[in-house]
Amino acid sequence: MDEIKNFEDFYKQKIQPSLEELDMDESAAANWKRFTWFTGAGTFGSFLLYYTKLLPIGHILAIAMLIMCIIGVYFSAKYSDRYIDDFKEKIIGSIITYIHPAAVYKPMGFVSKKEYKASSLYRRRFTHFDGDDYWETVYNGLAFHCSEIKSWIEDSAGIDYIFKGLFFCARINSAFAGGTYLWTKGNAQLPTSMADGHYRMFPMPQVQRVNTGHSGFDKHYSVYTTNVNEASMILSYNMMDHILLIREKLERDIVFSFVAGKCYIAVPFDENLLEPPKKGLRDKEEIKNYFMTILLVFNIINRLELNRLA
């Protein structure tokens, strides 16, 4: 892929023609939002003036303002949704299909709970699970799908995120029937008590610790597996070197698992990666950030040579 070289061409051909329409959508949504705030404040002010007897007809004005505020809420939501939908189609969808034309993009879809749990990358039980920006394709003979997802616990104490970021799944050789888990050092997803195992974590098979013999890798990762021979076939020195390189470049605690013929990879991000930028779409660097985020998935597959396992 000659992605970086082609970014300027992509921007001119696919992005610039859409910016004016997207600007209009964004402006309409912003105007209706301001209208809603104005009429909402007017409703409160009119009721207050009527209550303090400074404006005898204040209640009439307040009712009129309230009706306008309700109209504002409706159109604000309508135009905001339209802007987001157009942004996803014209920006994110265009990037994905430009990088890989065969890709299928579903803005409102996301990786399933079933696959998230099967990966055992984050075993803590959650109360909420959500995501968006699902896409799938076959690249170098490897079928994979990816999306943003987030899992969290919400209770009286507040919100506690378990995972938030990019999560993807590639189908490798079904002959790898066991499970091999690459967790970050000090964060192995194993129970520390009986209560953890029964109530706080999703179930997984019995595993044993693996010493990879790669001192640099073992410094950053703890490897556990249900099948030591299978794990040794999957984890080549070359793959471990590239995992460390990816981790260093991203500066993130990226984790991996190979379970029942599938490879799962989770890359944590605090920010919402593929949402409309607050700075506006005229900032080319924002578009390039989206471009590089999508490209990241392909680069990881290349670096790890996952097609070797297919």
C-alpha positions, 0 to 999 in steps of 0.5 A: 500500500502506498497510503501516505503518498496517496493521501493528498490525492485522496483528500482532493478527490474524495474529501474536498468535494464533500466539505461544502455540503458537510459544512452546511449540515454542521451549520444547520445543526449548530443554528438549531442548537443555539435556537433551542438554548435561546428559547429554553432560556426565554421560557425560563425567563418569561416564567420568572418574570410572570412569577415575580409579577413583572410581566403579566403576560409572561405565562403566555410568552413562556408557553410560546417559547416552550413550544418553540423550544420543543420544535428546536429540540426536534430539528436540532436532533434531526440536523445533528443526526443528518450531519453525523450520518453524512460525515460517516458516509462521506469521510469515514466510509470514503477512507475505508473504501479508498484504502481497501475498495472491497471493505464493507462499512456499517457506521452503526454496527460493532463487534459483538459481545460474544466475540469480545467475551470469547477473546478474554482480553478484558474479562471483567463483567460489564453492565454496558456494552456499545460501539460503532463504525464496524467494517470488514474485509478480506486482506492478504487472504485474511478475513477480519472485522473491526470496530470501536467498542466500549464496555463499562460498569455503571452504578451508584459510584459512577462510570468505570470504563473497562475497555474503550478503543479499537477491537478487531477479530481476524479468522486464522487457521481453525486447527488452532483450537486452543487459547493463547492470551497475551496480556500486558505485564501486571494485568493478566486477566486471571482471578485473584480470589474465588469471588473474582472467578465466579462473580466478577469475571467472564469464564475462560478455560484453565491456562498455564503460564508460558515463558517465551524465551524472549526477554524483551517480550516477557518484560512487557507481556504475560503469556498464558495458554491452554496448549503450550505447543500451539502457543509456540507455533503461533508466537514466533520471535519475529511476531514478538519483535513486531508486537513490541515495535507496534506497542512502542510506536502506539505507546499503548497497552495493545493486547492479543489473544488467539482463541479457537481459530481467531485472533483478537486484538484490542487497542485502547484509546481514550478519545472517540476515534471516528467522530466529527472533529470539534475543530471542524472538517477544514483541518486537513490534519483531522482527516489524516488522523482518521486515515491513519486510524483506519490504516493502523489495522492493516499495518498491524496485520502486515506487521504480525504476518497473520496470514502466516497463521491462516 
